[in-house]
Amino acid sequence: MEQLAIAMLLYVLIILISTQIIHAVTSESTVETFNSFYDFWLFRLFLNLLGYATLFVPAAILIRYFKRNGYKNKPVTGIFSRAIKLCIFGNEIEPDVEDASSTTKENVPEEKHSNYWKTVILLFCFAGLQGSYLTWGILQERIMTFQYGKTETTPGEYFKNSTFLVFLNRISAFIIALIVITLQTQPRLTAPLYKCSYSSFSNIMSSWCQYEALKFVSFPTQVLAKASKIIPVMLMGKLISKKSYEFYEYLSAAMISIGVSIFLLTSQDVTKHKDSVTNFSGVLLLVGYMGFDSFTANWQGALFTQYKMSSSQMMASVNLFSCLFTVVALIEQGGFVESVAFMTKYPTFIFHAVILSLCSAFGQLFIFYTISKFGPVTFTIIMTLRQAFAIFLSCIIYGHPITLLGIIGVAVVFFALFLRIYCNQRKKALASRRHSNNER
């Protein structure tokens, strides 16, 4: 108990110190000084990380304390102790329960749809994913890059708090996930919930970098950067893991590099600013966006494999921690007051923000449903098409100039992505055929 008391004392000290630091650096004179620099996003990043630390540090101390004191083997005596065990140790499945559930699954015949209904469901998934994420992308660019309230006589105002947008997206996704969990029968949750906080942190950081990057680079550039993230992944795999790749993988990576280079060199609106400082800021944010996004997918995949979580359980758990992280950061920085004041001043922003968060939440549901029905390959093809549509929609709606060579560059990138998908699928089919022949 002494260690627990010390942990709580440290937590209070961290809260007090961080609050004082934030009040000191966010005074009027300091903010005006920092506003004169282009890399002001570093300051906001520091404040966000400081806010997240006020949860991470005491949580890490408490987890260590309960694990070292054998809390896992203690009997459950109430809601509090049950919550601690679920968050830190998870639930263990009793053998008879596990066997019964597996037997039930084996005895239930697999649902078979006719080709007609498969086509209808596939079109439904395609329309849902395209509609959700194309609308989300358009609104994302509108909110972060255009001034609200601007007229011929009065200047407008940009919305600057990316963390608040992340919070709206995550709380709507959390509520929808809870509704799905309530309506559908779920498997027993066995994963320690704190492990979901890692992908939650990377998820909100990825979203934050994505919103902030739009202040420095155009939306088409951001989409192409995401499409080309396979290149650094391959380089890291080669250098760190000594991984070998097939010829078509090198070919597709080279084509992606060429296509992105053509687009960037021929398009005149790839960045909002022409100086090297802001260009470098945009590149760093895009790198952070791709890095955090890659970690999120890999970590969630590991949790799915190890603990057999349902997609809605994963969605609810991750977004629960995301809400906690963003709420703490917003409270410490006064972000709620600032954002509500902006909403009151510009009612149009409320409409944009609500639609943005609903598209993000329903888009997650379509992701999980599409993967469960048609597999990751079909999902990847749909989302690759979505990226191509998003670039051209952004250019048409917001007037990003793009040359014929730029269009060719985009086409090269997406042709390379489809080539990679096709070769991967063909490789798996050949391997499966060889395996079947060997068994005979």
Rosetta blueprint (number, residue, H / E / L):
1 M L
2 E H
3 Q H
4 L H
5 A H
6 I H
7 A H
8 M H
9 L H
10 L H
11 Y H
12 V H
13 L H
14 I H
15 I H
16 L H
17 I H
18 S H
19 T H
20 Q H
21 I H
22 I H
23 H H
24 A H
25 V H
26 T L
27 S L
28 E H
29 S H
30 T H
31 V H
32 E H
33 T H
34 F H
35 N H
36 S L
37 F L
38 Y L
39 D L
40 F L
41 W H
42 L H
43 F H
44 R H
45 L H
46 F H
47 L H
48 N H
49 L H
50 L H
51 G H
52 Y H
53 A H
54 T H
55 L H
56 F H
57 V H
58 P H
59 A H
60 A H
61 I H
62 L H
63 I H
64 R H
65 Y H
66 F H
67 K H
68 R H
69 N L
70 G L
71 Y H
72 K H
73 N H
74 K L
75 P L
76 V L
77 T L
78 G L
79 I H
80 F H
81 S H
82 R H
83 A H
84 I H
85 K H
86 L H
87 C H
88 I H
89 F L
90 G L
91 N L
92 E L
93 I L
94 E L
95 P H
96 D H
97 V H
98 E H
99 D H
100 A H
101 S H
102 S H
103 T H
104 T H
105 K H
106 E H
107 N H
108 V L
109 P L
110 E L
111 E L
112 K L
113 H L
114 S L
115 N H
116 Y H
117 W H
118 K H
119 T H
120 V H
121 I H
122 L H
123 L H
124 F H
125 C H
126 F H
127 A H
128 G H
129 L H
130 Q H
131 G H
132 S H
133 Y H
134 L H
135 T H
136 W H
137 G H
138 I H
139 L H
140 Q H
141 E H
142 R H
143 I H
144 M H
145 T H
146 F L
147 Q L
148 Y E
149 G L
150 K L
151 T L
152 E L
153 T L
154 T L
155 P L
156 G L
157 E E
158 Y L
159 F L
160 K L
161 N L
162 S H
163 T H
164 F H
165 L H
166 V H
167 F H
168 L H
169 N H
170 R H
171 I H
172 S H
173 A H
174 F H
175 I H
176 I H
177 A H
178 L H
179 I H
180 V H
181 I H
182 T H
183 L H
184 Q L
185 T L
186 Q L
187 P L
188 R L
189 L L
190 T L
191 A L
192 P L
193 L H
194 Y H
195 K H
196 C H
197 S H
198 Y H
199 S H
200 S H
201 F H
202 S H
203 N H
204 I H
205 M H
206 S H
207 S H
208 W H
209 C H
210 Q H
211 Y H
212 E H
213 A H
214 L L
215 K L
216 F L
217 V E
218 S L
219 F H
220 P H
221 T H
222 Q H
223 V H
224 L H
225 A H
226 K H
227 A H
228 S L
229 K L
230 I H
231 I H
232 P H
233 V H
234 M H
235 L H
236 M H
237 G H
238 K H
239 L H
240 I H
241 S L
242 K L
243 K L
244 S L
245 Y L
246 E L
247 F H
248 Y H
249 E H
250 Y H
251 L H
252 S H
253 A H
254 A H
255 M H
256 I H
257 S H
258 I H
259 G H
260 V H
261 S H
262 I H
263 F H
264 L H
265 L H
266 T H
267 S L
268 Q L
269 D L
270 V L
271 T E
272 K L
273 H L
274 K L
275 D L
276 S H
277 V H
278 T H
279 N H
280 F H
281 S H
282 G H
283 V H
284 L H
285 L H
286 L H
287 V H
288 G H
289 Y H
290 M H
291 G H
292 F H
293 D H
294 S H
295 F H
296 T H
297 A H
298 N H
299 W H
300 Q H
301 G H
302 A H
303 L H
304 F H
305 T H
306 Q H
307 Y H
308 K L
309 M L
310 S L
311 S H
312 S H
313 Q H
314 M H
315 M H
316 A H
317 S H
318 V H
319 N H
320 L H
321 F H
322 S H
323 C H
324 L H
325 F H
326 T H
327 V H
328 V H
329 A H
330 L H
331 I H
332 E H
333 Q H
334 G L
335 G H
336 F H
337 V H
338 E H
339 S H
340 V H
341 A H
342 F H
343 M H
344 T H
345 K H
346 Y L
347 P H
348 T H
349 F H
350 I H
351 F H
352 H H
353 A H
354 V H
355 I H
356 L H
357 S H
358 L H
359 C H
360 S H
361 A H
362 F H
363 G H
364 Q H
365 L H
366 F H
367 I H
368 F H
369 Y H
370 T H
371 I H
372 S H
373 K H
374 F H
375 G H
376 P H
377 V H
378 T H
379 F H
380 T H
381 I H
382 I H
383 M H
384 T H
385 L H
386 R H
387 Q H
388 A H
389 F H
390 A H
391 I H
392 F H
393 L H
394 S H
395 C H
396 I H
397 I H
398 Y H
399 G L
400 H L
401 P L
402 I L
403 T L
404 L H
405 L H
406 G H
407 I H
408 I H
409 G H
410 V H
411 A H
412 V H
413 V H
414 F H
415 F H
416 A H
417 L H
418 F H
419 L H
420 R H
421 I H
422 Y H
423 C H
424 N H
425 Q H
426 R H
427 K H
428 K H
429 A H
430 L H
431 A H
432 S H
433 R H
434 R H
435 H H
436 S H
437 N H
438 N H
439 E H
440 R L
